[in-house]
Amino acid sequence: MNEPQDIARKVLVVEDEKVMLILVTRLFKRGEFGVDLRTATCVREALDVIENNDLALLVTDMSLPDGRGVEIIHRFRAKFPTAPIIVMSGSLTLQAEVDAISGANVSTCLQKPFSVDDFHSAVSKALKS
Amino acid sequence: MRNSAKKKERVLVIDDEPGIREMLSRELTLEGYEVQTATDGVDALEQVRKGKFQLAVCDLNMPKLTGLEVLDAFRDSDPDMEVIMMTGYATVETAVQAMKKGAYDFVQKPFSLDELLMLVEKALEKQNLKLTMAVYEASRLIFRSITLETLLPLVAQLSLKILGAEDASIMIADDSGRLQVKASASQSQPVASVPSTVADIEIAQKVAEWREPLVITNPTSVDERLKGMAGLAAIKSTIIHPLIVDEKLVGVITFNRTISEKPFGSMDLRVATIFASQIAQAIHNANLYRRLEEKQTQLVQSEKLASIGMLTAGIAHELNNPLNGIMGFAQLLLEDVSLSNRQREDIKTINDESVRCRNIIKNLLQFSRNKQQPVEAVQVVTVLNATIDLFRYEYSSAGITVEKDFAATLPPVLGDASQLQQVFINLMTNAQHALGATAKPTLRIKAFEQNGKLILRFTDNGVGIEKKALGRIFDPFFTTKPVGKGTGLGLSICYGIVSQHRGTMRVESDAGRGATFIVELPKHE
């Protein structure tokens, strides 16, 4: 039941682990959020997507093969001052890491391994805002 | 003229001629020696039995016993004493015989006084040198021992020899200054188990306070300050010497003569003073060595923790992604309506087990995490009581008694209350496990302040820890529990937390006789 004037909102998912990327993609489908999913597996690709798209949400891992998620978050925030950001990481100090990025206004930290429900509520909340 | 106040060597003059006795007695006294006289050999032996002499000047030709016979007897009763023989009709044979029997030298009557005085001085110099050598030898031995456990019994044993004591004990002052007997030795008892009476310790405590040696040879005429003290009457002859190094009292040593009638003299006190200073230094060294060892152990332990922590963090972190895959897809599968009940159960098991893995990994990461410096003032007593309350039900159902031995308030420590509670919880959990098969299981928790530190002792009367496990008890992944029952991280996490509070943690235990975990935390000023 898409509103006719509404083209699907674009969401960027950055995750270098193939299985995790598949899982996150599946979870988006499951949630029926009706979003247009873009994926990236490294910082360079992610920056490229940010450059060329109008994005409504960023879901990113923190450690990537060619750099840190922080770089992506900063670029995303610079271009989209109000769009929500969800950060995923396996590090126990994730919250502290995110807190260190002052002004980025990250909506949710998802500690890996997260449950299907955790993910769903994080994305629902982010897309509602 | 000799300095009579400094040296009071005791000289025994033995001669049946009153003229010689009186002349020598007067002249030697003028020289500053303490002189006794004897009229014949029997009298001389009696005096040597009763008192220590450094030198005897003895006539060769006397009634009852000849000079040579007296010399023989001296070799048995006091081999260290030097003897100068006087002879009126010197034949070369008797002189040679006397020298062979160990006399220092001989003079021929009539002798010049100067000649004799010079001999006396030389003989006493030799005597002093011998004593110094003995103390030096003993010092060399004691400086070779670097732990108090070996040093103190050795010192006690050497004291018997050096001071001719019949028993000797060494008391060491604890942190609060109270003396405790740490080693003793006795001529008569082969095992170092000389019982020290409360009175002995009390007198020693006085010496520790005054910081000066005390010689008791006649219990009825002691120092005014000791009057009325119990146990004095039992003392025959005692030297009680403080052990002081860098102006700090480390202990007290006592030398006793209980059987022989020879009281300690001023020479003995001199030897005792030299020996005591060496002992004090050796004890000081041993203490330094122990502290060095403790620090080193701590350093090794924290390095071990750090490197294993890094490894663990790396592995745990790597496991999070695959585990997220297992958990996520299992949960997605569970939403499939076409699953049979059995399939659903199986997948649920996969999910539950992955949740369990997640918790283990969380614990591992917690262990390796670089915690922030603790900051608030924590009332340890409050945390202790809260922890004891937490265990109230578990302990009472297991029949374990908790004995609280601490004041209602103690000085605070700087730290993190929840982390400290984690330490206490861990220790109480371990105690509970150790007490599983004990009759009258008891955990005694003692806390007190000492030297700017808060000391917490958790003592249980459980199974105890085997010696080979003691050294590894704080090692990460070391566990004595069955596989799957413990990660082996509990105590190493505790160790890490206590170290972060700039404290120390150690354990004392005899297998089968319980264990005591000791946590020391610096007091917050």
Interface residues (C-beta under 8 A of the other chain):
Chain A: E17 V19 M20 L23 R26 L27 R30 G90 S91 L92 T93 K112 P113 F114 S115 V116 D117 F119
Chain B: H317 N320 N321 P322 L323 N324 G325 I326 M327 G328 F329 Q331 L332 E335 S354 R358 K362 L365 Q366 R369
